[in-house]
Amino acid sequence: MAGPTTAERGERQQESSGPPLVRRLGPRRLRLIVVLALAAVLLGAATVWLLYGSQWLRVEKVSVSGTEVLTPEQVREAAGVPVGGPLISVDTDAIEARLRRKLPRIDTVDVVRSWPHGIGLKVTERSPVLVAKKGGNFVEVDDEGVRFATVSTPPKSIPTLELALSPTASSAVGLRRFGEDRLIREAVRVAGDIPAAVARDTQVVKVRSYDDISLELTGGRTVAWGSGEKGTAKARTLTALMKAASGARHFDVSVPTAPASAGS
């Protein structure tokens, strides 16, 4: 059988010439890929311009929700949202940090983008469980022991925290060991464990030392609570003790298994 002629070999060589990609894909498929790549580039450029360069997706409104004591205007001013700037470039983390720093009353805050023109600020304020006297004002303390706001008038039905640390050596050692912040947290812990019926009558939570915390109730009644430990047991014991000795004026639940009452 005769081999290929010279002309046939030249024809095959001509067909196999050209760039490898063109040989594999073919001209039509290559043109389609180029067109799609250009379209992707143009779409990306248009998206960047829409988000950053156009006037369509700009911050026009800042809404505030969840405020109780604070006003929406106070929150907006402290947030410092760049009104008029691109919505996509708003630094939500920086706004959250700024709000917590400038408004300690805020416990949590959620900054959300509301497309196409808004920023939403959803705040949760701290609630006081105790107030501490400071000069002629009152410092509100939340359930974590955070002193977050100074007010001229104390909120109603919130007990006053009184740090009455005695000058004895043991108290001085206790203060150095635990620190004032820890003692305040213990007072908060006690306030959270007081039975609801007793909490309504509690006027003062007095801290003399870590394990010497007492309550002053309406009608001149007092409760020796001790430390913040075993709070649930102490609350249960106090409820039963006050029912059993309803005419007493002084109650001691510092050792909940051995309570005592006195006075009439």
C-alpha positions in Angstrom: 0.0 0.0 0.0 1.4 3.3 -1.0 2.1 6.0 1.7 0.7 9.5 1.6 1.8 11.7 -1.1 3.8 14.9 -0.6 0.7 17.0 -1.1 -1.2 15.1 1.5 1.6 15.4 4.0 1.7 19.2 3.4 -2.1 19.5 3.9 -1.9 17.7 7.3 1.0 19.8 8.5 -1.0 23.0 7.6 -4.0 21.7 9.6 -1.9 21.1 12.7 -0.2 24.5 12.6 -1.4 27.5 14.7 -1.7 28.2 18.4 -2.5 25.1 20.6 -5.5 26.8 22.3 -7.1 27.6 19.0 -6.5 24.0 17.9 -8.2 22.6 21.1 -11.1 25.0 21.4 -11.7 26.1 17.9 -12.2 29.8 16.8 -15.9 30.0 17.7 -15.5 28.7 21.2 -12.5 30.9 21.9 -14.4 34.0 20.7 -17.3 33.1 23.1 -14.8 32.8 26.1 -13.3 36.2 25.2 -16.7 37.8 25.0 -17.8 36.3 28.4 -14.5 37.4 30.1 -15.0 41.0 28.8 -18.7 40.9 30.0 -17.5 39.8 33.5 -15.0 42.6 33.6 -17.5 45.2 32.6 -20.1 43.8 35.1 -17.5 44.0 37.9 -16.6 47.5 37.0 -20.3 48.5 36.8 -20.9 46.9 40.3 -18.0 48.7 41.8 -19.2 52.0 40.4 -22.8 51.4 41.5 -21.6 50.6 45.1 -19.0 53.3 45.5 -19.3 55.9 42.8 -23.0 56.3 42.0 -25.5 58.4 44.0 -28.0 55.5 44.1 -26.7 53.5 47.1 -25.8 56.3 49.5 -26.7 56.7 53.3 -29.7 58.9 53.5 -31.4 57.8 56.7 -30.2 56.5 60.2 -33.0 54.8 62.2 -32.8 54.0 65.9 -34.8 51.4 67.8 -34.7 50.0 71.4 -34.1 53.2 73.3 -35.7 53.7 76.7 -33.8 56.4 78.6 -31.6 57.5 75.7 -33.1 59.4 72.8 -32.7 58.5 69.2 -31.0 61.8 68.6 -28.3 61.0 71.2 -27.7 57.6 69.6 -27.4 59.0 66.1 -25.0 61.8 67.3 -22.8 59.3 69.1 -22.8 56.8 66.2 -21.4 59.3 63.7 -22.8 57.5 60.7 -21.4 59.2 57.5 -24.6 60.3 55.9 -24.1 60.9 52.2 -21.3 58.3 51.9 -21.6 55.0 50.1 -23.7 52.5 52.1 -21.3 49.7 51.4 -18.3 51.5 52.9 -19.9 52.1 56.3 -17.7 50.5 59.0 -20.4 48.9 61.3 -17.8 47.6 63.8 -16.4 51.0 64.3 -19.9 52.4 64.9 -20.7 49.8 67.5 -17.4 50.5 69.3 -18.1 54.2 69.2 -21.5 53.9 70.6 -20.4 51.7 73.5 -17.5 54.1 74.3 -19.6 57.3 74.2 -22.8 55.9 75.7 -22.0 53.4 78.4 -25.8 53.0 79.0 -25.8 50.9 75.9 -25.4 47.2 76.7 -25.6 45.8 73.1 -26.0 47.4 69.7 -26.5 45.9 66.3 -25.6 48.1 63.2 -27.3 46.9 60.0 -27.4 48.1 56.5 -30.9 48.7 55.2 -30.6 48.8 51.4 -30.7 51.0 49.4 -30.3 54.1 51.6 -30.5 53.3 55.4 -28.5 52.3 58.4 -30.4 50.8 61.4 -29.1 51.0 65.0 -30.8 48.5 67.2 -29.7 49.1 70.9 -30.4 47.4 74.2 -29.9 49.6 77.2 -28.5 48.5 80.6 -31.0 48.3 83.4 -30.0 49.3 87.0 -30.3 46.8 89.8 -28.6 49.1 92.4 -27.8 52.8 92.6 -24.7 54.2 94.5 -24.6 57.6 95.9 -22.0 59.9 94.6 -22.0 63.4 95.9 -25.5 64.7 95.2 -26.1 62.3 92.4 -26.6 58.6 91.9 -24.6 56.1 89.9 -26.6 53.3 88.3 -25.2 49.7 88.5 -26.4 46.9 86.2 -26.6 43.2 86.9 -23.0 42.7 85.9 -21.7 45.3 88.4 -21.1 47.8 85.6 -21.5 51.4 86.8 -22.8 52.9 83.6 -24.6 56.2 84.2 -24.9 59.1 86.7 -28.3 60.5 87.3 -29.6 63.3 89.6 -32.7 61.4 90.6 -32.5 57.6 91.4 -35.0 55.4 89.6 -37.9 54.2 91.6 -37.9 50.9 93.4 -34.1 50.4 92.9 -32.2 49.8 96.2 -29.3 52.0 97.1 -25.9 50.4 97.3 -23.9 51.5 100.4 -20.3 50.6 100.8 -19.8 50.8 104.5 -16.3 49.2 104.7 -15.2 49.3 108.3 -11.7 50.5 109.1 -10.8 47.2 110.8 -7.7 45.3 109.7 -9.8 42.4 108.4 -11.9 44.7 106.3 -8.8 46.4 104.9 -7.3 43.0 104.0 -10.6 42.0 102.4 -10.7 45.1 100.3 -7.2 44.5 99.1 -8.0 40.9 98.3 -11.3 41.4 96.5 -11.2 45.0 95.4 -14.1 47.4 95.3 -15.4 46.2 92.0 -15.6 42.6 93.3 -17.5 43.8 96.3 -20.0 45.7 94.1 -20.5 42.6 92.0 -21.2 40.6 95.2 -23.8 43.2 96.2 -25.4 42.9 92.7 -25.4 39.1 93.1 -27.2 39.5 96.4 -29.7 41.9 94.9 -30.5 39.4 92.2 -31.2 36.6 94.7 -33.5 38.6 97.0 -37.1 37.1 96.9 -39.5 39.2 94.9 -41.7 40.0 97.9 -38.7 41.2 99.9 -37.1 43.0 97.0 -40.1 45.4 96.8 -39.4 46.5 100.4 -35.6 46.6 100.0 -34.2 50.1 100.3 -30.5 49.6 100.9 -27.9 46.9 100.2 -25.1 47.5 102.6 -21.6 46.0 102.1 -19.3 46.0 105.1 -17.0 43.2 103.7 -17.1 40.3 101.3 -19.0 38.1 103.7 -20.9 40.8 105.5 -23.7 42.1 103.3 -27.0 43.2 104.8 -30.4 44.5 103.6 -32.3 47.4 105.0 -36.1 47.1 104.4 -39.0 49.4 104.9 -40.3 49.7 108.5 -36.8 49.6 110.0 -36.4 45.9 109.3 -32.9 44.4 108.5 -31.6 41.2 107.0 -28.1 39.8 107.6 -27.3 38.1 104.3 -23.6 37.4 104.7 -21.7 36.7 101.4 -23.3 36.3 98.0 -22.8 32.5 98.2 -25.8 30.1 98.5 -28.2 32.9 97.4 -31.0 30.6 96.4 -31.0 28.8 99.7 -30.9 32.1 101.6 -33.8 33.4 99.6 -35.8 30.3 100.3 -35.0 30.4 104.0 -35.7 34.2 104.3 -39.2 33.7 102.8 -40.0 30.9 105.2 -38.5 32.8 108.2 -40.5 36.0 107.5 -43.7 34.0 107.4 -42.9 32.2 110.6 -41.8 35.4 112.4 -43.9 38.0 110.7 -43.6 40.4 113.6 -39.7 40.3 113.8 -37.6 43.2 112.7 -34.2 41.6 112.3 -33.5 38.4 110.2 -30.3 36.5 109.8 -29.9 34.1 106.9 -26.1 34.3 106.6 -26.1 30.6 107.5 -29.2 29.4 105.7 -29.3 26.1 107.6 -29.4 28.0 110.9 -31.5 31.2 110.4 -32.5 33.5 113.2 -34.9 36.4 113.9 -35.2 39.0 116.6 -37.2 42.0 117.7 -40.9 42.7 117.4 
